Amino acid sequence: MDLLVQNWPLIAALSVTGMVSGVFAGLLGIGGGAIIVPVLALALEAIGLGSDLAQHVAVASSLAIIIPTGIMSARSHFKRGAVDVAILKLWAPFVLGGCLIGGLMAGLFSGDVLRIVFGVMAIFIAINIVTPFQQRLMGHLRGSPTTHRVAASIVGYLSALMGIGGGSLSVPTIAAFGETMHKAVGTGAAIGVFIAVGGTIGFIISGWGLAGLPPLSLGYVNFGAFALVGGFAALLAPVGVMLAHRLDQKTLKYVFAAFLVLVGLNMIWKAISG
């Protein structure tokens, strides 16, 4: 009980983070990493955690939260025949390796570097949502296993540094290689599990024994955030889904793209002005 009383600001901050990320994840149809990372970093800074450490903990904890939600999502897609097992087998070892390397290297980067990576990639994803430039760029390479492996490694590495399940990167990439959108989404959900597992392990190792981490942390991964953010996100996601059904898909696409641009610019500004 004393532990709860002493850490009530952290508990409150994590609960609010979960609620906000759950609503937006349901509204925008994403795993939540793009929401969880900036909101969780802000919440951790608000309770006194250093800016640099807060970004690392936010990214690592976001990846851990994605593991159970990603498994549930991938299982559901697999039951509906929407997972391309051949692409999954081709991608899995390379995306896992790229993600593990990203998680292990994260401790070498400052919080500002992680913010810039997140910001630049968020803007890239936003542009990719509203324009088909990735498909035009990569469509002719769809039959090359080597290209798939290189893409998987890059997606894994960047996803680990961003703290996302990689769907925003893997889905348009797989679609650009010629897969149907349904199969790209389903396969991307399964790939997201490998990304989250690899990145989480990497962040646990790279943050092992570090001083100043919040309570209930294992390396950079905070299990208080895992439980509270993940729990409240799952609870509030249906609210976002309900709101999503009141908007048409084109509107949602532009809302998501605008959100990513704003978050990306804010992350970059914070990095260069801090």
N, C-alpha and C positions, 0 to 999 in steps of 0.2 A: 504493500500500500504506500509506504514511504517513497518507493521508487516512482510510483505513479504521480504522487503529489509533487515531487521534486522536478519531474520532467513534463508537467502538464502543458507548458508552452509548445514543446516539441510534439506531443501527442495531438494537440489542437491543430498545429500547423500541418502535420501529416494527414490528419483527417480531412481538413479543408482541401489539401492538395488532391486527395483521392476523389473527393466529391467533384471538384472542378474538372479533373482529368477524365473522370467517368462520364460526365455529361458531354464533354467535347469529343471523347472517343466514340460515344454512341452517335452523336450528331454528325461527325465527319467520317465515320466508318474506318477508323485506324486503330492500331493496337494500343495507342496511348503514349508511346515513348516521346513523340514530338510535343506532347502536352506535359507529360510528367517531368521531363528534365528541366525546362525553364521554370515551371511552377515550384517544383521541389527545391531547386537551387535557391530560389527566392525565399522560400519558407525557411530553409536551413540558415541562410544569411540573416533572416529576421530574428532568429533566436540566438544569434551571436557567433555562429560558425564562420570562420574565415572564408572569404570569397573563393579562394583557390581550392580549399578543401571541400567546400560546399558543392562546387561543380563536379568534382571527382565522385563524391558520394551520390549525387543526383544521377549521374550517368550510370554508375555501377548498380545502384538500387533499381533503377528503371529496367535494366537488363534482367535482373533477378525477378522482377514483377512480371515480365513478359513470358517467362518460362511456363508457368501453369496456364495462363490465358492462351498462349500460343499452342500448347498441347491440345487444349479443348477445341480451339478453332481448327487446327490441322486435322484432328480426328473427325470433326463434323464434315469438313471438305472431302476427306478421304472416303467416308461413307457414301458421299454423293458422286463419287468417281471423278472428282475435280482436282486430283493430285496426279501430275505426270511423274510416275515413279522413275522413269528413265532420266529425266532432267534432275530429279531429286538426288539420285545416286551419283550423277555427274557433278552436281554442285556441292553436296553435303560435306565431303572431306575438305574441300578447298575453302568453303565459306566458314567451316569450323576452324580451320587453321588460320585463316585471315583474321577471324574474330579473336582467337586466342592470342595471336601476336599483338593485335590492337589493344586488348585488355592488359597484357603484360607491359606494353610500351607506354600505356597511359600515365604511369607514375613518372615517366621521364618528361612529360609535357606539363606546362603550367595550365592553370585553369583558363587563362586567356587564350591559349592555343586551342584548347578543347572548345571554347566558345566560338572562335573563328571557324573551326571545322564545322561545328553545328550550324552556324549562321550561313556560311557559304553553301553548304549542302541543302539547307532548308530552302534557300532561294532557288537553287538548281532544281529541286523537286517541284517547287511551285511553278516554275517555267515549264517543266516537263508535263505538268498536269494540264496546262491550258494550250500547249503546242505539241505537235507530234515530232519534234526534232530528233528525239532519241531513236524513234523507229526509222526515220530516214537515214540516220547516221549508222545504225547497226543492223538494219534488216537484211542486208546482203551477206552478213556473217553468220546467219542462223545455223548453218550446217557444220560449223567448225567447233569440234569438242575443245580445242585449245582456247578458243575465244570464250567459250562457256566457263572454263576453269579460271581464266584470268579475271573475267567479270565476277565470278563467285568470290575470288580472293579479295578483290577490291571492295565489293559490297560488304563482305564480312568485316574487313578492317575498318572501313568508314562507319559501319553500323555500331561497332564496339565503341569507337571514339565519340559517337553521337548519343549512344544509349538508347537506340531504337531497335525494334525487331527486324528492321530491314525491308518491310513490305513496301515502303515508299520508294525504295531503290530496286529491290528484286522484282517486284511485279511489273513495272514498266520495262525493265530490262528483258525479262522473259517474254513479255508481250512483243517487244521489239524484235526478238529472235523468231517471231512467227507463231507463238502459241496463242490460243484463244484467250480472251480476257478471263473467263471463268476458271480455266486451267491455270492461268498465270496467278490469279488470286489464291487459289487453293494450294498450288505448289509453293508460292511465296509464303503462305502461312506455315507450311511445314519447314521451309528453310529458316524461317524466323526462330524456330525452336533451337536449331543448331547454332544460330547466331547468338541467341540469349545465353545458352549453356557455355559456349566458348568464351564469350565476353565476361560472363559472371566469374568463371574460374580464373581468367586472367586478372580481373580486378581484385579478387580475393588475394591472389598471390602478390600482386604489385603493391597492395596496400597493407600487407601483413605486418602487424606490430607497430604501425604508425601511431604516433602520439596525437591526441586532440580529437580523435574520432568520436562521434556521438555514441550514447549507450546502445548496446545490442548490435554492435558492428563486428563483422568478420572481414578483415581487410577493408576495402572501400564500401562493401555491401552492408547496408543497414537493414537489419531484419525487422525493426520497428516500422520502417518505411514499407518494407515488403508486405507486412501484415495489414497495416492501416491503409496505406495508399491503395494496395491491391484490393482489399476488402471493400472499401468505400467506392472505388472505381467500378467494381463489379455490381455493386448495389445501385449506383446512380446511372450506369450506362443505359438502362431501359428508358430513362427520362430523355436522354439525348436521342435515342432511336425514335421515340415518340415525336420529338421536335423535327427530326430529319424527315419524317413522313409528311410533314406539313409544308416542306419545301421541295421544289423540283430538283432533279439531279444536276442540271446545269448550274443552278444557283448554289447548290452545295459545293460543287467543284470549284467555283470561283470564291466562295467563302473560305474553303480550305486553303486555296492558293494564296489568298490575301492574308490569312492568318499566318501562314508559313513565312511570307515575305516580311511581315511585321516582326515576328519572333526572330527571324534571321537577322534583320537589320538591328534589332535591339541587342542581340547577342554580340554582333560585330562592334557596335558602338560601345558597349560595355567593356569589351576587350581593349579597344584602342584608346578609350578615354580614361581607363582605370590606371 
